[in-house]
Amino acid sequence: MLKECRCGSCKRLLARVGEFTELQIKCSRCGTLNHVKGLNLGRSTGVDTTATTESGS
């Protein structure tokens, strides 16, 4: 099952991802650098998202 990965700042859809351990993606709309980490606990995945803006945008 794919989960939506949205920008932590402007909520734009950045990607739909399956199983992953770590993903870093920059929003093309607002320039926010989004860090997504997945926890592998069997078949379920907990997702912790945080957003930080990149300097010089």
PAKOLBA-363625 format. One record per residue (C-alpha): chain; x, y, z; residue number from 1. Coordinates in Angstrom, 1 decimal. Example, Ala and Ser with C-alpha at 12.3 -4.5 7.8 and 13.67 -1.06 7.14 Angstrom:
["A" [12.3 -4.5 7.8] 1],
["A" [13.7 -1.1 7.1] 2],
% end
This chain:
["A" [0.0 0.0 0.0] 1],
["A" [1.4 3.4 -1.0] 2],
["A" [1.3 6.3 1.5] 3],
["A" [1.2 9.9 0.5] 4],
["A" [4.2 12.1 1.3] 5],
["A" [3.1 15.7 1.6] 6],
["A" [5.2 18.9 2.2] 7],
["A" [5.2 19.7 5.9] 8],
["A" [4.9 23.4 5.1] 9],
["A" [2.4 23.8 2.2] 10],
["A" [0.9 20.3 2.1] 11],
["A" [1.6 19.7 -1.6] 12],
["A" [1.7 16.1 -2.6] 13],
["A" [5.4 15.3 -3.1] 14],
["A" [5.3 11.5 -3.7] 15],
["A" [3.5 8.3 -3.0] 16],
["A" [5.9 5.8 -1.4] 17],
["A" [5.8 2.2 -0.4] 18],
["A" [8.3 0.7 2.0] 19],
["A" [11.2 2.9 2.9] 20],
["A" [13.6 3.7 5.7] 21],
["A" [14.5 7.3 5.0] 22],
["A" [13.5 9.8 2.3] 23],
["A" [14.5 13.4 1.8] 24],
["A" [12.6 15.4 -0.8] 25],
["A" [12.5 19.1 -1.7] 26],
["A" [9.1 20.7 -2.4] 27],
["A" [9.1 22.4 -5.8] 28],
["A" [6.4 24.8 -4.7] 29],
["A" [7.7 26.3 -1.5] 30],
["A" [11.3 25.0 -1.4] 31],
["A" [10.9 23.2 2.0] 32],
["A" [13.3 20.3 2.5] 33],
["A" [11.1 17.4 3.9] 34],
["A" [12.7 14.5 5.9] 35],
["A" [10.6 11.3 6.2] 36],
["A" [11.7 8.3 8.2] 37],
["A" [9.8 5.0 8.3] 38],
["A" [10.0 2.5 11.1] 39],
["A" [10.1 -1.1 10.0] 40],
["A" [7.9 -2.9 12.6] 41],
["A" [7.0 -6.1 10.8] 42],
["A" [4.5 -5.2 8.0] 43],
["A" [3.2 -1.9 9.6] 44],
["A" [5.1 1.3 9.0] 45],
["A" [5.1 4.3 11.4] 46],
["A" [5.9 7.6 9.7] 47],
["A" [7.5 10.6 11.3] 48],
["A" [7.6 13.7 9.2] 49],
["A" [9.3 17.0 9.9] 50],
["A" [9.8 20.0 7.6] 51],
["A" [12.7 22.5 7.6] 52],
["A" [13.2 25.3 5.1] 53],
["A" [16.4 25.4 3.2] 54],
["A" [18.3 28.6 3.4] 55],
["A" [18.9 30.6 0.3] 56],
["A" [15.5 29.8 -1.3] 57],
% end
